[in-house]
Amino acid sequence: VQAVTTSTTATITWTTNHPSDSTVKYGLTTSYGSQGVSPTYVTSHTITLTGLTAQKTYHYQCVSVNAYGTATSADYTFTTQTPVSEYVIDNLDPGWANTGSGAWNVGSVEAVPKIGTDYLYYKGEETPTRKCTWTPNLIDPGLYDVYAFYQKGTNRNPDVTYTLHYQGGQID
């Protein structure tokens, strides 16, 4: 049995030897009080609990029923995470990908304003073709302000563009 949490959700997974339905009883005490159910018969069970409170410890128990009987797990606990209020994603953090042609150079000149210890740049092209993509792993659902830091300078491209993709569309 395994639980993976965010600040408001927990995904509970477990396996059974025979196809069974899936139920997770959960609550702030061993009295539980709530449950997540899937009537589909499977051997790899996954139930996602939503609407949980951040930074709380929940008790849970997995129950699977099939023609052979009922299997009930021991009592387990998980603690929901602290909400993340801000994500700072830097040039080479996980989720960064070079999506254009050509390679980026990594610079770390002390005098260049930057976030983190280094930055990406390229030089020497008539037609810029460098592109990159950041895909952050946002563990908490919600609305986020998005900012991009781009250092202006005489040797910088004044025509840099950004496209923000989000659930439901994009902004150019």
ABEGO torsion letter per residue (X at the ends): XBBBBBAABBBBBBBBABBBBBBBBBEABAAEGBBBBBABBBABBBBBBBGBBBGBBBBBBBBBBBAAEBBBBBBBBBBBBBBBABBBBBAABBGBBBABBEBBBBBABAABBBBEABBBBBBGBABBABBBBBBBBBABBEBBBBBBBBBBEAABBAABBBBBBBBGEBBX
